[in-house]
């Protein structure tokens, strides 16, 4: 499967909508809930969400 994301900045390797790493199917991604992800990717998404939540509490 291939797709083009209008929110992905190729030059900076960054997801512009969330100002961070591009991880397919994470919250905010157009693919969220539309594809099956591996356990490894699920774990990566969980860690990113936890880090984001921690940063939000410290702001």
Residue pairs with C-beta under 8 A, 6 or more apart in sequence:
1 35
3 31
5 15
5 22
5 29
5 30
7 15
7 16
7 17
8 14
8 15
8 16
8 22
9 15
9 16
13 21
13 22
14 20
14 21
14 22
15 21
15 22
15 23
15 28
15 29
17 28
18 26
18 28
20 48
20 52
21 48
23 29
23 41
23 44
23 45
23 48
24 31
24 35
24 37
24 41
25 31
25 32
25 33
25 34
25 35
25 37
25 41
25 45
26 32
26 45
26 48
26 49
27 45
27 49
37 45
